Amino acid sequence: MKTSNHPNKNDQPLLFTSAIYLSLLGGVLGILLFSIAALYFTKTKELVVGVTNLTSMDHVTPLYLLLFVGFCVVSLIGVLKMKRWQKSGFYIYTIAQLAILFLPAIWIDWNAFSVTNGLFSALFILIYLSFIPKMS
């Protein structure tokens, strides 16, 4: 009988558990906020132009926001799989995070690339990558 090498529920590393729950929170909030933004798109455009240095949101459409919803869902699926110590979750999560990171740069312009988002994505991917040997 094959035994898994991942820790049991009471023995899970704090760093891994913390990253999982922060990723779950981020995924759920992303789905919720991007869904609301797409649903109330006209109001969202006014709000974004009013509180940022953007003067126009001509390139942003409801489809753009819904793509973020989709990538957040995929990311959430990856996190849930990693929570069960499934290695495939790491790859699903990483692909979704890279899509979330680069979609603004591709859709709008490279000026829309978020360095802060890139740093956090890299940090979480590296955290999960360090636990890959324990995943099955």
C-alpha positions as CSV (number, residue, x, y, z in Angstrom):
1,M,0.0,0.0,0.0
2,K,1.4,3.4,-1.0
3,T,1.6,6.0,1.7
4,S,1.7,9.7,0.9
5,N,4.6,11.8,2.1
6,H,2.5,14.9,2.8
7,P,1.9,16.0,6.4
8,N,-1.3,15.1,8.1
9,K,-3.9,17.7,9.0
10,N,-2.4,18.4,12.5
11,D,1.1,18.6,11.2
12,Q,0.9,21.0,8.3
13,P,3.6,23.7,8.0
14,L,2.4,27.1,9.1
15,L,3.9,28.8,6.0
16,F,2.0,26.5,3.7
17,T,-1.2,26.7,5.6
18,S,-1.0,30.5,5.8
19,A,-0.3,30.8,2.1
20,I,-3.2,28.5,1.3
21,Y,-5.7,30.5,3.4
22,L,-4.5,33.9,2.1
23,S,-4.8,32.5,-1.5
24,L,-8.3,31.2,-0.8
25,L,-9.2,34.7,0.6
26,G,-7.7,36.4,-2.4
27,G,-9.5,34.1,-4.9
28,V,-12.9,34.5,-3.3
29,L,-12.5,38.3,-3.0
30,G,-11.3,38.5,-6.6
31,I,-14.3,36.5,-7.9
32,L,-16.7,38.7,-5.8
33,L,-15.2,42.1,-6.7
34,F,-14.5,41.5,-10.4
35,S,-18.1,40.0,-10.7
36,I,-19.6,43.2,-9.1
37,A,-17.4,45.4,-11.2
38,A,-18.5,43.6,-14.4
39,L,-22.2,43.7,-13.3
40,Y,-22.1,47.4,-12.5
41,F,-19.6,48.3,-15.3
42,T,-20.7,51.9,-15.9
43,K,-20.5,52.8,-12.3
44,T,-17.1,50.9,-12.0
45,K,-15.7,53.0,-14.9
46,E,-16.8,56.3,-13.2
47,L,-15.3,55.1,-9.8
48,V,-12.0,54.0,-11.3
49,V,-11.5,57.3,-13.3
50,G,-12.5,59.3,-10.2
51,V,-10.0,57.6,-7.8
52,T,-7.0,56.9,-10.0
53,N,-4.8,58.8,-12.4
54,L,-6.5,57.1,-15.3
55,T,-8.4,59.5,-17.5
56,S,-10.0,56.8,-19.6
57,M,-11.1,53.2,-19.4
58,D,-11.7,52.8,-23.1
59,H,-9.8,49.5,-23.3
60,V,-11.6,48.0,-20.3
61,T,-14.8,46.1,-21.0
62,P,-17.0,43.8,-19.0
63,L,-15.4,40.9,-20.8
64,Y,-12.0,42.0,-19.5
65,L,-13.4,41.9,-15.9
66,L,-15.1,38.6,-16.5
67,L,-11.8,37.1,-17.7
68,F,-10.4,38.1,-14.3
69,V,-13.3,36.3,-12.6
70,G,-12.5,33.2,-14.6
71,F,-8.8,33.3,-13.8
72,C,-9.7,33.8,-10.1
73,V,-11.9,30.7,-10.3
74,V,-9.1,28.7,-11.9
75,S,-6.6,30.0,-9.3
76,L,-9.1,29.0,-6.5
77,I,-9.3,25.4,-8.0
78,G,-5.5,25.2,-7.9
79,V,-5.4,26.4,-4.3
80,L,-8.0,23.8,-3.2
81,K,-6.0,21.1,-4.9
82,M,-2.8,22.2,-3.2
83,K,-4.7,22.2,0.1
84,R,-5.2,18.5,-0.5
85,W,-1.4,18.3,-1.4
86,Q,-2.1,17.6,-5.1
87,K,0.8,18.7,-7.2
88,S,-1.5,19.5,-10.2
89,G,-2.9,22.4,-8.1
90,F,0.5,24.1,-8.2
91,Y,0.5,24.2,-11.9
92,I,-3.1,25.3,-12.2
93,Y,-2.5,28.0,-9.7
94,T,0.7,29.2,-11.3
95,I,-0.9,29.4,-14.8
96,A,-3.9,31.3,-13.4
97,Q,-1.7,33.8,-11.5
98,L,0.5,34.4,-14.6
99,A,-2.7,35.1,-16.6
100,I,-3.9,37.5,-14.0
101,L,-0.5,39.2,-13.9
102,F,-0.1,39.6,-17.7
103,L,-3.7,40.1,-18.8
104,P,-3.6,43.9,-18.1
105,A,-0.3,44.3,-20.0
106,I,-1.6,42.4,-23.0
107,W,-5.2,43.8,-23.0
108,I,-4.4,47.4,-22.2
109,D,-0.7,48.2,-22.4
110,W,2.5,47.3,-20.7
111,N,2.1,50.3,-18.5
112,A,-0.8,48.4,-16.9
113,F,1.6,45.7,-15.6
114,S,1.5,45.7,-11.8
115,V,4.9,45.2,-10.2
116,T,3.3,44.9,-6.8
117,N,1.0,42.1,-8.1
118,G,4.1,40.5,-9.7
119,L,6.0,40.5,-6.4
120,F,3.1,38.9,-4.5
121,S,2.5,36.3,-7.2
122,A,6.2,35.4,-7.3
123,L,6.3,35.1,-3.5
124,F,3.3,32.8,-3.3
125,I,4.5,30.7,-6.3
126,L,7.9,30.3,-4.6
127,I,6.3,29.3,-1.3
128,Y,4.2,26.7,-3.0
129,L,7.1,25.6,-5.1
130,S,9.1,24.8,-1.9
131,F,6.4,22.3,-0.9
132,I,6.2,20.5,-4.3
133,P,8.3,17.6,-3.1
134,K,5.7,16.9,-0.4
135,M,2.8,17.0,-3.0
136,S,1.6,13.9,-4.8
